[in-house]
Amino acid sequence: MKKLLSVLALGAALAAPAQAWPDKTMTLIVPFPPGGSTDTLARSLAPKLQEKLGQTFIVDNRAGATGTIGATQVKRAPADGYTLLVTSLGPLVIAPHLMKGLAYDAGKDFDLLTVAVQAPNVLVVPAASPYKSLAELVSAEKATPDKLTFASSGNGSSDHLTAELFWLQSGASGVHVPYKGGAPAISDLLGGQVNASFQNINAVLPHIKAGKLRVLAITSDKRSPLLPQVPTMAEAGVKGVEVYSWQAVVAPRGLPPEVKARLHAALVAALNDPQLRQKFVDVGFEIVASTPEQFAAFQQQESARWKQIIEQRKISAD
Protein backbone atom coordinates (compact mmCIF):
# COMPACT_ATOMS: atom_id res chain seq x y z
CA MET A 1 0.00 0.00 0.00
CA LYS A 2 2.86 2.37 0.90
CA LYS A 3 4.46 1.59 -2.42
CA LEU A 4 1.23 2.35 -4.27
CA LEU A 5 0.85 5.67 -2.45
CA SER A 6 4.45 6.58 -3.33
CA VAL A 7 3.82 5.86 -7.01
CA LEU A 8 0.64 7.94 -6.95
CA ALA A 9 2.43 10.78 -5.20
CA LEU A 10 5.22 10.70 -7.75
CA GLY A 11 2.70 10.74 -10.61
CA ALA A 12 0.92 13.70 -9.07
CA ALA A 13 4.21 15.55 -8.64
CA LEU A 14 5.13 15.00 -12.28
CA ALA A 15 1.69 16.10 -13.47
CA ALA A 16 1.61 19.21 -11.30
CA PRO A 17 3.74 21.46 -13.54
CA ALA A 18 1.57 20.69 -16.57
CA GLN A 19 -1.62 21.35 -14.61
CA ALA A 20 -0.23 24.61 -13.18
CA TRP A 21 0.92 25.89 -16.56
CA PRO A 22 0.34 28.65 -17.43
CA ASP A 23 0.42 30.57 -14.17
CA LYS A 24 1.95 33.90 -15.26
CA THR A 25 1.96 36.48 -18.08
CA MET A 26 2.99 35.18 -21.50
CA THR A 27 4.92 37.08 -24.18
CA LEU A 28 4.57 37.07 -27.97
CA ILE A 29 7.78 38.49 -29.43
CA VAL A 30 7.41 40.08 -32.87
CA PRO A 31 10.78 40.63 -34.56
CA PHE A 32 9.50 43.57 -36.63
CA PRO A 33 8.15 47.09 -35.98
CA PRO A 34 4.48 47.62 -35.04
CA GLY A 35 1.94 47.88 -37.84
CA GLY A 36 3.08 45.16 -40.24
CA SER A 37 1.43 41.85 -41.11
CA THR A 38 3.26 39.87 -38.42
CA ASP A 39 2.48 42.42 -35.73
CA THR A 40 -1.19 42.44 -36.78
CA LEU A 41 -1.31 38.65 -36.46
CA ALA A 42 0.26 38.69 -32.99
CA ARG A 43 -2.09 41.42 -31.70
CA SER A 44 -5.09 39.57 -33.12
CA LEU A 45 -4.04 36.27 -31.56
CA ALA A 46 -3.20 37.66 -28.10
CA PRO A 47 -6.76 38.16 -26.77
CA LYS A 48 -7.94 34.83 -28.21
CA LEU A 49 -5.02 32.97 -26.63
CA GLN A 50 -5.79 34.74 -23.37
CA GLU A 51 -9.33 33.34 -23.56
CA LYS A 52 -8.07 29.81 -24.30
CA LEU A 53 -5.26 29.64 -21.73
CA GLY A 54 -6.50 32.01 -19.02
CA GLN A 55 -3.36 34.18 -18.82
CA THR A 56 -2.46 37.66 -20.02
CA PHE A 57 -0.56 37.84 -23.32
CA ILE A 58 1.62 40.82 -24.17
CA VAL A 59 3.12 41.65 -27.57
CA ASP A 60 6.75 42.76 -27.48
CA ASN A 61 8.22 44.22 -30.70
CA ARG A 62 11.95 43.49 -30.95
CA ALA A 63 12.79 44.70 -34.45
CA GLY A 64 16.13 44.76 -36.24
CA ALA A 65 18.48 42.83 -38.52
CA THR A 66 15.67 41.50 -40.75
CA GLY A 67 13.94 39.86 -37.80
CA THR A 68 16.94 37.98 -36.45
CA ILE A 69 17.29 40.03 -33.25
CA GLY A 70 13.86 38.98 -32.01
CA ALA A 71 14.42 35.40 -33.14
CA THR A 72 17.70 35.26 -31.23
CA GLN A 73 16.00 36.55 -28.08
CA VAL A 74 13.41 33.77 -28.26
CA LYS A 75 16.07 31.14 -28.90
CA ARG A 76 17.75 32.23 -25.65
CA ALA A 77 14.52 32.29 -23.60
CA PRO A 78 13.62 29.41 -21.26
CA ALA A 79 11.78 26.56 -22.99
CA ASP A 80 8.82 26.84 -20.62
CA GLY A 81 6.07 28.01 -22.99
CA TYR A 82 5.95 31.59 -21.67
CA THR A 83 7.86 33.17 -24.57
CA LEU A 84 6.82 32.63 -28.18
CA LEU A 85 8.01 34.10 -31.48
CA VAL A 86 5.39 35.27 -33.98
CA THR A 87 7.34 35.73 -37.18
CA SER A 88 7.27 35.88 -40.94
CA LEU A 89 9.21 33.43 -43.07
CA GLY A 90 12.28 35.71 -43.14
CA PRO A 91 14.09 34.70 -39.93
CA LEU A 92 13.23 31.00 -40.42
CA VAL A 93 13.98 30.25 -44.08
CA ILE A 94 15.62 33.32 -45.69
CA ALA A 95 18.00 35.01 -43.22
CA PRO A 96 19.96 31.78 -42.56
CA HIS A 97 21.07 31.84 -46.23
CA LEU A 98 21.70 35.60 -46.37
CA MET A 99 23.44 36.42 -43.11
CA LYS A 100 26.62 35.01 -41.65
CA GLY A 101 27.16 34.42 -37.96
CA LEU A 102 23.51 34.13 -36.91
CA ALA A 103 23.16 33.40 -33.19
CA TYR A 104 20.58 30.68 -33.86
CA ASP A 105 20.07 27.67 -36.10
CA ALA A 106 16.60 28.01 -37.62
CA GLY A 107 16.32 24.25 -38.11
CA LYS A 108 17.43 23.19 -34.63
CA ASP A 109 16.84 25.94 -32.05
CA PHE A 110 13.03 26.24 -32.14
CA ASP A 111 10.02 24.10 -31.41
CA LEU A 112 7.75 24.69 -34.40
CA LEU A 113 4.13 25.17 -33.36
CA THR A 114 2.15 26.23 -36.43
CA VAL A 115 2.19 28.10 -39.71
CA ALA A 116 -0.68 30.39 -38.84
CA VAL A 117 -1.57 32.22 -42.06
CA GLN A 118 -0.31 32.79 -45.57
CA ALA A 119 -0.97 35.39 -48.26
CA PRO A 120 0.16 35.79 -51.85
CA ASN A 121 2.03 38.84 -53.07
CA VAL A 122 0.69 41.15 -55.75
CA LEU A 123 2.69 43.07 -58.34
CA VAL A 124 1.54 46.68 -58.10
CA VAL A 125 2.41 49.93 -59.88
CA PRO A 126 1.27 53.50 -59.15
CA ALA A 127 -2.12 54.45 -60.60
CA ALA A 128 -0.39 56.90 -62.97
CA SER A 129 1.99 54.23 -64.30
CA PRO A 130 2.01 53.71 -68.08
CA TYR A 131 2.08 49.94 -67.55
CA LYS A 132 -1.38 48.40 -67.77
CA SER A 133 -0.37 44.72 -67.85
CA LEU A 134 2.42 42.38 -66.83
CA ALA A 135 3.38 41.93 -70.49
CA GLU A 136 3.86 45.69 -70.90
CA LEU A 137 6.04 45.85 -67.78
CA VAL A 138 8.20 42.92 -68.90
CA SER A 139 8.60 44.46 -72.37
CA ALA A 140 9.71 47.75 -70.82
CA GLU A 141 12.23 45.96 -68.58
CA LYS A 142 13.69 44.09 -71.53
CA ALA A 143 13.87 47.25 -73.63
CA THR A 144 15.63 49.19 -70.86
CA PRO A 145 17.43 46.65 -68.67
CA ASP A 146 18.19 47.60 -65.05
CA LYS A 147 16.23 50.84 -65.23
CA LEU A 148 12.77 50.20 -63.73
CA THR A 149 12.83 50.36 -59.92
CA PHE A 150 11.20 47.80 -57.61
CA ALA A 151 10.64 48.75 -53.97
CA SER A 152 10.82 46.19 -51.18
CA SER A 153 10.57 46.18 -47.40
CA GLY A 154 14.26 45.27 -47.17
CA ASN A 155 17.05 43.03 -48.42
CA GLY A 156 15.99 39.42 -48.18
CA SER A 157 12.32 40.16 -47.59
CA SER A 158 9.71 38.04 -49.36
CA ASP A 159 8.86 40.99 -51.64
CA HIS A 160 12.54 41.38 -52.57
CA LEU A 161 12.99 37.68 -53.30
CA THR A 162 9.73 37.57 -55.27
CA ALA A 163 11.13 40.30 -57.53
CA GLU A 164 14.36 38.33 -57.94
CA LEU A 165 12.39 35.20 -58.83
CA PHE A 166 10.29 37.23 -61.27
CA TRP A 167 13.41 38.50 -63.05
CA LEU A 168 14.86 35.00 -63.12
CA GLN A 169 11.71 33.49 -64.64
CA SER A 170 10.90 36.35 -67.06
CA GLY A 171 14.43 37.00 -68.33
CA ALA A 172 13.95 40.69 -67.58
CA SER A 173 15.82 42.83 -65.07
CA GLY A 174 15.13 45.81 -62.84
CA VAL A 175 16.65 47.72 -59.95
CA HIS A 176 15.92 46.60 -56.38
CA VAL A 177 15.29 49.49 -53.98
CA PRO A 178 15.23 48.24 -50.35
CA TYR A 179 13.42 50.19 -47.64
CA LYS A 180 13.36 49.77 -43.87
CA GLY A 181 9.95 48.15 -43.76
CA GLY A 182 6.87 47.81 -45.91
CA ALA A 183 5.23 51.11 -44.94
CA PRO A 184 7.93 53.43 -46.41
CA ALA A 185 8.19 51.25 -49.53
CA ILE A 186 4.44 51.53 -50.12
CA SER A 187 4.55 55.27 -49.39
CA ASP A 188 7.12 55.90 -52.13
CA LEU A 189 5.24 53.60 -54.47
CA LEU A 190 2.06 55.63 -53.93
CA GLY A 191 4.07 58.80 -54.55
CA GLY A 192 5.51 57.49 -57.80
CA GLN A 193 9.13 57.54 -56.60
CA VAL A 194 9.50 53.88 -57.64
CA ASN A 195 8.03 52.03 -60.60
CA ALA A 196 6.71 48.81 -59.06
CA SER A 197 6.69 46.46 -56.10
CA PHE A 198 5.66 43.00 -55.04
CA GLN A 199 3.69 43.47 -51.81
CA ASN A 200 1.61 41.26 -49.52
CA ILE A 201 -1.98 41.49 -50.72
CA ASN A 202 -3.23 42.51 -47.26
CA ALA A 203 -0.76 45.43 -47.12
CA VAL A 204 -1.92 47.09 -50.35
CA LEU A 205 -5.52 45.92 -50.82
CA PRO A 206 -6.99 49.22 -49.50
CA HIS A 207 -4.83 51.23 -51.95
CA ILE A 208 -5.86 48.96 -54.83
CA LYS A 209 -9.54 49.36 -53.95
CA ALA A 210 -9.11 53.13 -53.63
CA GLY A 211 -7.61 53.31 -57.12
CA LYS A 212 -4.21 54.52 -55.88
CA LEU A 213 -2.33 51.43 -57.04
CA ARG A 214 -2.84 49.26 -60.11
CA VAL A 215 -2.35 45.52 -59.66
CA LEU A 216 -0.89 43.64 -62.62
CA ALA A 217 -0.72 40.06 -61.32
CA ILE A 218 -0.88 37.91 -58.19
CA THR A 219 1.65 35.27 -57.08
CA SER A 220 -0.89 32.66 -55.95
CA ASP A 221 -1.56 29.47 -57.91
CA LYS A 222 -5.14 30.59 -58.52
CA ARG A 223 -6.97 33.92 -58.59
CA SER A 224 -7.93 35.58 -55.33
CA PRO A 225 -11.65 35.96 -54.53
CA LEU A 226 -10.75 39.46 -53.29
CA LEU A 227 -9.34 40.42 -56.71
CA PRO A 228 -11.06 38.05 -59.15
CA GLN A 229 -10.21 40.23 -62.16
CA VAL A 230 -6.44 40.00 -61.51
CA PRO A 231 -4.57 37.21 -63.34
CA THR A 232 -2.04 34.95 -61.69
CA MET A 233 1.59 35.43 -62.77
CA ALA A 234 1.30 32.25 -64.85
CA GLU A 235 -1.91 33.43 -66.54
CA ALA A 236 -0.23 36.75 -67.29
CA GLY A 237 2.69 35.03 -69.01
CA VAL A 238 5.41 34.42 -66.38
CA LYS A 239 5.43 30.90 -64.94
CA GLY A 240 7.21 29.66 -61.80
CA VAL A 241 6.52 32.69 -59.61
CA GLU A 242 4.08 31.10 -57.14
CA VAL A 243 4.97 32.76 -53.83
CA TYR A 244 3.19 33.03 -50.50
CA SER A 245 4.34 35.15 -47.62
CA TRP A 246 3.56 33.38 -44.35
CA GLN A 247 3.52 33.98 -40.63
CA ALA A 248 4.18 31.33 -38.01
CA VAL A 249 4.55 30.75 -34.27
CA VAL A 250 7.57 29.02 -32.72
CA ALA A 251 9.02 28.57 -29.24
CA PRO A 252 12.49 27.90 -27.80
CA ARG A 253 13.54 24.31 -28.41
CA GLY A 254 12.73 21.88 -25.61
CA LEU A 255 9.12 22.60 -24.60
CA PRO A 256 7.59 19.96 -22.33
CA PRO A 257 5.38 17.82 -24.63
CA GLU A 258 2.17 18.63 -22.74
CA VAL A 259 2.90 22.38 -22.91
CA LYS A 260 3.63 22.16 -26.62
CA ALA A 261 0.36 20.26 -27.20
CA ARG A 262 -1.67 22.83 -25.24
CA LEU A 263 -0.04 25.76 -27.05
CA HIS A 264 -0.71 24.21 -30.46
CA ALA A 265 -4.33 23.45 -29.56
CA ALA A 266 -4.87 27.03 -28.31
CA LEU A 267 -3.32 28.52 -31.45
CA VAL A 268 -5.43 26.38 -33.79
CA ALA A 269 -8.58 27.21 -31.83
CA ALA A 270 -7.77 30.92 -31.95
CA LEU A 271 -7.08 30.85 -35.70
CA ASN A 272 -10.35 29.03 -36.32
CA ASP A 273 -12.37 31.42 -34.18
CA PRO A 274 -15.10 32.57 -36.64
CA GLN A 275 -14.63 36.28 -35.90
CA LEU A 276 -10.84 36.19 -36.20
CA ARG A 277 -10.94 33.91 -39.23
CA GLN A 278 -13.27 36.30 -41.09
CA LYS A 279 -11.08 39.27 -40.16
CA PHE A 280 -8.06 37.61 -41.76
CA VAL A 281 -9.92 36.35 -44.84
CA ASP A 282 -11.32 39.82 -45.51
CA VAL A 283 -7.84 41.28 -45.94
CA GLY A 284 -6.40 38.43 -48.01
CA PHE A 285 -4.90 36.02 -45.48
CA GLU A 286 -5.56 32.30 -45.75
CA ILE A 287 -5.74 30.36 -42.48
CA VAL A 288 -3.22 27.49 -42.44
CA ALA A 289 -3.09 26.32 -38.78
CA SER A 290 -0.69 23.47 -39.57
CA THR A 291 0.55 20.78 -37.21
CA PRO A 292 4.16 20.95 -35.94
CA GLU A 293 5.00 18.02 -38.21
CA GLN A 294 3.53 19.73 -41.28
CA PHE A 295 5.37 22.92 -40.30
CA ALA A 296 8.70 21.08 -40.09
CA ALA A 297 8.30 19.60 -43.59
CA PHE A 298 7.20 22.98 -44.96
CA GLN A 299 10.16 24.78 -43.37
CA GLN A 300 12.61 22.38 -45.04
CA GLN A 301 10.90 22.83 -48.41
CA GLU A 302 10.81 26.64 -48.18
CA SER A 303 14.39 26.87 -46.90
CA ALA A 304 15.70 24.82 -49.84
CA ARG A 305 13.72 26.91 -52.31
CA TRP A 306 14.94 30.30 -51.10
CA LYS A 307 18.51 29.06 -50.65
CA GLN A 308 18.59 28.12 -54.33
CA ILE A 309 17.21 31.51 -55.45
CA ILE A 310 19.59 33.45 -53.16
CA GLU A 311 22.55 31.53 -54.59
CA GLN A 312 21.39 31.79 -58.21
CA ARG A 313 20.81 35.54 -57.97
CA LYS A 314 23.89 36.14 -55.78
CA ILE A 315 21.80 38.04 -53.21
CA SER A 316 23.34 39.37 -50.01
CA ALA A 317 21.90 41.11 -46.97
CA ASP A 318 24.15 44.16 -47.50
HELIX and SHEET records of a PDB file:
HELIX    1   1 LYS A    2  ALA A   20  1                                  19    
HELIX    2   2 SER A   37  LEU A   53  1                                  17    
HELIX    3   3 ALA A   65  GLY A   67  5                                   3    
HELIX    4   4 THR A   68  ARG A   76  1                                   9    
HELIX    5   5 GLY A   90  ILE A   94  3                                   5    
HELIX    6   6 ALA A   95  LEU A   98  1                                   4    
HELIX    7   7 LEU A  134  ALA A  143  1                                  10    
HELIX    8   8 SER A  158  SER A  170  1                                  13    
HELIX    9   9 GLY A  182  LEU A  190  1                                   9    
HELIX   10  10 ILE A  201  LYS A  209  1                                   9    
HELIX   11  11 PRO A  257  LEU A  271  1                                  15    
HELIX   12  12 PRO A  274  ASP A  282  1                                   9    
HELIX   13  13 PRO A  292  GLN A  312  1                                  21    
SHEET    1   A 8 PHE A  57  ASN A  61  0                                        
SHEET    2   A 8 MET A  26  VAL A  30  1                                        
SHEET    3   A 8 THR A  83  SER A  88  1                                        
SHEET    4   A 8 TYR A 244  PRO A 252 -1                                        
SHEET    5   A 8 PHE A 110  PRO A 126 -1                                        
SHEET    6   A 8 ALA A 196  ASN A 200 -1                                        
SHEET    7   A 8 THR A 149  SER A 152  1                                        
SHEET    8   A 8 VAL A 175  PRO A 178  1                                        
SHEET    1   B 6 PHE A  57  ASN A  61  0                                        
SHEET    2   B 6 MET A  26  VAL A  30  1                                        
SHEET    3   B 6 THR A  83  SER A  88  1                                        
SHEET    4   B 6 TYR A 244  PRO A 252 -1                                        
SHEET    5   B 6 PHE A 110  PRO A 126 -1                                        
SHEET    6   B 6 LEU A 213  ILE A 218 -1                                        
SHEET    1   C 6 PHE A  57  ASN A  61  0                                        
SHEET    2   C 6 MET A  26  VAL A  30  1                                        
SHEET    3   C 6 THR A  83  SER A  88  1                                        
SHEET    4   C 6 TYR A 244  PRO A 252 -1                                        
SHEET    5   C 6 PHE A 110  PRO A 126 -1                                        
SHEET    6   C 6 GLU A 286  ILE A 287 -1                                        
END                                                                             
